[in-house]
């Protein structure tokens, strides 16, 4: 039985051995396949690594070139200074430094975000101007081959040192060498070779990543530096504009100063001409002073005051007829020349109040107090605001304010003596204060016929009508009270209110304490009386007449 089973046992053993051999061969095949796949991957990595390094290197070169070109294009001035060897802009002069410090202090007051500038213009002036103190950030990198060589050499030295340290620790054991190189040995050598290649690739990748990080940081610094330069350029432009505005302001002040100096010189010259002994020179001075008043708005009142003061100067009107005596003829001719100069002053003032001149003198003050009025024509003038004063003046020849308009004007004829005709025919007084207190009509004519007196004040307080005619014919009173209180009407005087009316019933004409010394007063209804008029004697104008008026 035992002998009968030996062949079967041998076959079974052979089968087991065969299966074991096949299993070992299968595992070896799997290991070989895995090794081949690893080797193929290492080979692929070794092939693609140079290409990757080349791509990263080209990207680095392109980025560096782009940043350099962009920075150079954005900062040509800085590039020129780099070529000249100076990277920090210089502050040009002390005025610029002071402007920098002033602008910085203003900006610090607004937001407090900028450091204060050195007022002395020292080394912090560039910082105060918004310009960077530091030089252009530089990127110091070795070339890629040099960097790779240094890193590989360092790695080799490090590995060699570690290997020698391990051998030293193992007391430098001997290495057994066989004459036969097996497949396993070859595979191990290939693993080592591919591991070394992979290590070199890793080292190269680390080098490239490090250089990329350095380039990125440098680009960030360049961008920050470019922003600083842009801020400095904006600050410098702002300082330039500030300096320009300051220069314009100084030029304007200097121009105004020169203009005032010129006006003063013209004023002095005109004043000297007006004070000359020769009438022709005085006449030229009058025209010069009037022209200066037109050109010099700030000194216009002063020029008008000088012209009015000339009218107030002592003056004796010339006789109507030329004398036969030679001495008297010289005085007569001198008086006629003076009369012409004074009439020129009156004509110039009147033309500037009529609107016939290019420049108006409305709103100014005209003072003729105590003047000898030897005829004046103010017909049709319009005086709005300001004042016109004839206190204590004497009218020797016809003076006319016919159809003049006074709006908001203060008119004063206090203590005026009328020896000739003083006409206000058709004149309009609107919200004006007109004062004829103590006026004396002595042989002259005070004509206010057809005048319209609206609002304001109209006062003949204690007026003295000695002789002559005073006419209020067809005048319209539209103010609260027209004062004739205390007025005196003498026998040779003729006062006419014929046709005069009140604008409304509230208007009151006051003749309180008026003294009638035989003078004739014509009432609005045409009745002549030598008694004191009453307020009721003045009728109220009806609506139709009011609209017509």
ABEGO torsion letter per residue (X at the ends): XAAAAAAAAAAAAAAAAAAAAAAAAAAAAAAAAAAAAAAAAAAAAAAAAAAAAAAAAAAAAAAAAAAAAAAAAABAAAAAAAAAGBABBBBABAAAAAAAAAAAAAAAAAAGABBBBBAAGBAAAAAAAGBBABBBBBBBBBBAAAAAAAAAAAAAAAAAAAAAAAAAAAGGBBBBBBABBBAAAAAAAAAAAAAAAAAAAAAAAAAAAAAAAAAAAAAAAAAAAAAAAAAAAAAAAAAAAAAAAAAAAAAAAAAAAAAAAAAAAAAAAAAAAAABABAAAAAAAAAAAAAAAAABAAAAAAAAAAAAAAAABBBBBBBABBBABAAAAAAAAAAAAAAAAAAAAAAAAAAAAAGABABBABGBBBBABGBBBBEBBABGBBBBEEBBBABGBBBABBBBABGBBBBGBBBBABGBBBABBBBABGBBBBGBBBBABGBBBBGBBBBABGBBBBEEBBBABGBBBABEBBBABGBBBBBABBBABGBBBBAABBBBABGBBBABAABBBBABGBBBAGBBBBBAAGBBBABBBBAAABBBBBAAAAAAX
